[in-house]
Amino acid sequence: MRFDLNFRKRLPYLFLGACAIFIPVVWLTTSAQHLSITISVATAILGFFGFLYSHHNQQLTLHRDLFREFNGRYAAMNESLRAIRETSEMMELTVAEQDDLIDYFNLCAEEFMYHEAGCIDERVWRAWRNGMRAFAENPRIRAYLAAGVS
C-alpha cells in the first residue's frame, strides 16, 4: 500500500462505516446475547482501526525523516546545481560540476527507490520528479546525460 498523507483523515469515516455495516448484521443474525457479541465486534473493529492508525503514524514518521534528509541533502548542493544551470550552455561541465550532478541524480534515485517502496507520498514524488525534469531540460545537463554519465 502506498503512503498517503491524507489516509488518517479517512479513518474515522471508515470506522463509522464498518460499525454501521457489521453491528446491525450481528444484531440481526444473533438471537441471544446481542449486547456482548455487538461489543465484541465493535472492539474488534476498533482494534483493527487502531492498528491502521498506529501503522499510519509509523509511516508518517518515516516519511517525515526521509523528507528532511532528502531536502537537507538537496539544500547542501542547491547552490552548485543552480550555478550549473545558470552557466552558459557553451561551457562544458567541469569535473566538479559533473560530480555534483552525479550526487544529485544519486539522491534522485534514492528518492525514487523510497517512492517505489511506498514510503513517499505521491505528491512529494511528483514535485521531486518535476525538479529532475527541470534539470534534464537544461542544455548543458542534457548534453552531459546524452554523452553517458561516467
N, C-alpha and C positions, 0 to 999 in steps of 0.2 A: 504494500500500500504506500503510495506516495505521500510525502509530508505535505500537509495543507495547513497554513496558519489559521484558517477560519474554521477548522474542524471543531474546535472547542465550543464555538458559538452554536453549533447544531446539536450538541449532546443533550441539552435539556429537552429539546423538542423530540429527539429520537427516544429519549427515556419515557416521556409522556405518551408518545405514540405506542411504544412497546407495552406500557402498562394498560393503555386503552384497548389494546388488542387482546393481550394474554389474560388479564384479570377477569374480564367478562366471560371469556371462554372457560376459564377454570370454574368460575361461579356457576355457570350454566351446565357444565358437564359433570360436576361432582355433586353428590346428593348430601353427604354428611360432612361435617367439619369444614364448611365453606371458609370460615374465617381463618383457620390455621393453614389451610392449603393456599389461600389467597395471600396471606402474609409470607408464606414460604416462597411463592412465585415472585411476589414484589421484592423480597430480599434478594433472590437470585438475579432478578433484572437489575436491581440497584448495584449489586456486586459486579455484574458484568460491565455496567456503565462506569462504575468506579475504576475498574481496571482500564477501560478505554481512556478515561480522563488522566489517570496516572501515566499511562503509556504516552499520551499526547504531551504531557508535561516533560517527560524524559526526552522526547523528540524535540520539543521546543528548546530545551537546554542545549542539546547537541547542535541544533540549527543556529542558535544564538552564538555559541562558541565558534562554530565554523565561520559564520558571518563576520564576526570580529576578527578572526585570524586572517581570513582571505582579504578583507578590506584593509587591515593593518599592513599586510604584506604588499598589497597593491599601492597603498599610500606611500610606502617606502620607495617604490620605484616610479611613482607618478611623474616626478619632475623629469627624470631621464626619458620616460616614454613620451612626455609632452614635447621635449626637445627634439626627439627623433621625428615626430610628426610635423613639427614646425620648421625643420631644416629643409632647405631647397631640395627638390626632387632630383636635381642634377648631381647632388653629392652622394657618393656611395656611403653605405653604412660602415662605420668604424668597427673594429673588433669589439670594443666596449659596448657599442650600441647593439651589435649582434648578440652579445652575451645578455644584455638587458632584455632583448626580445625573447630569447630562449627562456629566460627566467619567467617572463610574463606568460608565454604560451604554456610553460610547465604549470604555472599557477592556474591557468585556464583549464588545463587537463585535469588538475585535481578537483576544481570546482565541478567539472563535467562528471567526473567519477562519483562524487558525492551526490550529484543530482540524479544520476542513473541509479544509485543505490537507494534513492527515495528520501534522502536526508535534507535536500534543498528544495524550498518552495518553488513552484513553477514560475511565479512572477519574478523572484530573485534571479532564477536562471535566465529568464528572458532578458532581463536588464544586463546581466553579465554577457550574454551572447551578443546583444546589441553593441556593447563596448568592444568586443572582439571584432565584430563586423566593421566598426569604425576604424580600427587599426588596420584591418586587412584591406580596406579601401584606399589607404594611403599608398601613393605610387612607390615610394622607397621601400616600404614594408612588403608590398605586393611583389615587387621585383625580387626581393630577398627570399620570400616564400616560394616564388616560382622557380628560383635557382636551386631550391632544395636546401632546407635548413641543415647545417652541419653540426 
